[in-house]
Structure formats: structure tokens, C-alpha cells
């Protein structure tokens, strides 16, 4: 609402794809997550080489949308800005740095990281760019570590210079957004897309000014103020009961008995799911496959049986497979602007629409932003 009406928002949607860290359950995602742990520099997800080509395909989809906007709607690439949150921001960064069709208006990446392909593209890029970058990160982010945002800002600044990269830290903020962060994002978008008409480049929103309805709102969330729900994951109830019966009767437990817990995609709509505490595996393993390899099937099964009695699991709402899939789809399509935490989040493509003069072939006074973005 703060942006002028000439700015158009395009929200891309991630396709459902099997996520290894959830036992292959299909979730909206631009790439794969192999670990349920917080992403850190040097970690498995940070250094994922995208062997399945999921990120590469997503980048092609973003570039195709940019090309469509230019061809069908007459919007020049230097008036198109990419933005995203979490994995969506990682895609926005990679798409910007790998874009060969000219200069984009900018890139805003919230709570994210540079993928290996993005880092390679950055290393091969020239030392100057007209594309501005905004990197934002909460200091208490427990899903994508602050070190990832710091590393991205450092790498971008070393290649393009301090002036083209804006890095903002938000004390106490977890893997979410805050009013202060959203104001900074809105100002960044405004400066990158505002017309060169001699007016002020600063974004002025009455609600944010002194006396406005949003003036004085909390700028950061403390560590205990997260809006996230209980830390749980859901498994097939029938598979869980079968696993419990095997363990109780001292029968041999196979790895397939454990992985069957996560085979949710093909369950009937009314099939019951069971919530388990999110720390069922503890901090020693990245995912269920690693736990099975290192511990064996029966010890992992025993941990799962204990997790059903955790406080988080007891507080969680029981779901059917249909309700779970619907919830996943809703979460996958939630808007970054609403400030909702989302692990697999979509990138946004923003563009300044051409004026009547430009559509007629004239110059509407718009200019490329002087801040860089991948």
C-alpha cells in the first residue's frame, strides 16, 4: 500500500517438490532442503550443488517471467526488481546474479544466503554494477543463521563496493519480519523504482510518521515473541501405530518401517496424522536418513515413539492428510508482506510500469537504480 500505484507486484509460486529433510514429502520449494537444522555457512544446505537441478529450473522460471514482462507488457529490465524471503530470497539472489539480459532495478533478500551457483556467478562478475542490493537478517534467526546474511553482504560488497550493498541487522528478530524491516524494504523499493523527476527519493507514509497509526510500533521481536506455532512435524498415524506395535512386541524394525511414517503424499484425504515433537532426533542428525544410517532403525523408532509424548506434540492440533496438504499449500502461498514466517517462501518480482509517454515511445524519466542487486 505504501508503494505508488504504478508499481506492479508479481508473486511467483514454488511448485511442490519432494523435500529430503521431511522424508520426501512434497512441499512448495524452489530447491531441496536436506537438513532440518538451521542453515549455516559451510553446512549441507548452504553448499548444496543442486545436483537435481531444482534451483536452476527455478532460476529459469524467474528469468522467463522477466522476459515475459518485457515482451508482453513493455517493462524494461532496469525497472524490474527481484525480492524474496528465506529460500525465495536465495532464488532472487541467484536469479539476479545469473541474469544476462541487462541490468535489473535491484534485489532485496530477507533472511537468506548465497547459493553455490550464486557465489560462482558473483566471483565471475565485473567489479561494478548499477543494481542495488538490500540484505536483511535477524540476529536470532534459528532457520537461516545470521552468518549466512553476513557472508552474502560481505561477498557482494567485496565484488561491487560498499555503496551498492545495504546490509541491515535486526536485533532479536527470528526467522520472520518486523515493522522496522518492512519499512526499510519499502524505502529500498521506492528508491530503486522512483521516477527521476526532481522529487524526493525518500518514501513518506503518513501512517509511519509521528502521529500516524503505525508510529511507535514494535521494531523488533524478542527471542520469545515469535509467532511460530509448536515445533512439530506430522507422520502417518497408521504407520506410527504399526511401528509402535513392532517395538512393543520386540520384533525387528526395518528402515522402511520408519520412513513409512513420512509417506503422506499418497494417503487418503481422511487419513489421520500424528504430531511428533520437532526435536525427536535431537541435534546430532541433519535428517532421518542420517539418523537411520548412524543409529539403526530401532533406536530411531524408539525416539519417534518418545516424541509423540512431548509437550509440543501434546499442544499441536491433530490433522488429516487432506488438512495437512491444504495447510502446506496455504503456507506456501502466504505473502512476505504479511510478515508471516515461512521456510519455503516465494520470490517477488516488482516492476515499474511504463507511463503513457513511454508506451508511445518517449522517455518517462525513469532511470535504473544506482544500487546493485544480483
C-alpha positions, 0 to 999 in steps of 0.5 A, a space after each residue: 500500500 505504501 508503494 505508488 500505484 504504478 508499481 506492479 507486484 508479481 508473486 511467483 509460486 514454488 511448485 511442490 517438490 519432494 523435500 529430503 529433510 521431511 522424508 520426501 514429502 512434497 512441499 512448495 520449494 524452489 530447491 531441496 532442503 536436506 537438513 532440518 537444522 538451521 542453515 549455516 555457512 559451510 553446512 549441507 544446505 548452504 553448499 548444496 550443488 543442486 545436483 537435481 537441478 531444482 534451483 536452476 529450473 527455478 532460476 529459469 522460471 524467474 528469468 522467463 517471467 522477466 522476459 515475459 514482462 518485457 515482451 508482453 507488457 513493455 517493462 524494461 529490465 532496469 525497472 524490474 526488481 527481484 525480492 524474496 524471503 528465506 529460500 525465495 530470497 536465495 532464488 532472487 539472489 541467484 536469479 539476479 546474479 545469473 541474469 544476462 539480459 541487462 541490468 535489473 532495478 535491484 534485489 532485496 533478500 530477507 533472511 537468506 544466503 548465497 547459493 553455490 551457483 550464486 557465489 560462482 556467478 558473483 566471483 565471475 562478475 565485473 567489479 561494478 554494477 548499477 543494481 542495488 542490493 538490500 540484505 536483511 537478517 535477524 540476529 536470532 534467526 534459528 532457520 537461516 543463521 545470521 552468518 549466512 546474511 553476513 557472508 552474502 553482504 560481505 561477498 557482494 560488497 567485496 565484488 561491487 563496493 560498499 555503496 551498492 550493498 545495504 546490509 541491515 541487522 535486526 536485533 532479536 528478530 527470528 526467522 520472520 519480519 518486523 515493522 522496522 524491516 518492512 519499512 526499510 524494504 519499502 524505502 529500498 523499493 521506492 528508491 530503486 523504482 522512483 521516477 527521476 523527476 526532481 522529487 524526493 527519493 525518500 518514501 513518506 507514509 503518513 501512517 509511519 510518521 509521528 502521529 500516524 497509526 503505525 508510529 511507535 510500533 514494535 521494531 523488533 521481536 524478542 527471542 520469545 515473541 515469535 509467532 511460530 506455532 509448536 515445533 512439530 512435524 506430522 507422520 502417518 498415524 497408521 504407520 506410527 501405530 504399526 511401528 509402535 506395535 513392532 517395538 512393543 512386541 520386540 520384533 525387528 524394525 526395518 528402515 522402511 518401517 520408519 520412513 513409512 511414517 513420512 509417506 503422506 503424499 499418497 494417503 487418503 484425504 481422511 487419513 489421520 496424522 500424528 504430531 511428533 515433537 520437532 526435536 525427536 532426533 535431537 541435534 546430532 542428525 541433519 535428517 532421518 536418513 542420517 539418523 537411520 544410517 548412524 543409529 539403526 532403525 530401532 533406536 530411531 523408532 524408539 525416539 519417534 515413539 518418545 516424541 509423540 509424548 512431548 509437550 509440543 506434540 501434546 499442544 499441536 492440533 491433530 490433522 488429516 492428510 487432506 488438512 495437512 496438504 491444504 495447510 502446506 499449500 496455504 503456507 506456501 502461498 502466504 505473502 512476505 508482506 504479511 510478515 508471516 514466517 515461512 521456510 519455503 517462501 516465494 520470490 517477488 518480482 516488482 516492476 515499474 510500469 511504463 507511463 503513457 509517454 513511454 508506451 508511445 515511445 518517449 522517455 518517462 524519466 525513469 532511470 535504473 537504480 544506482 544500487 546493485 542487486 544480483 
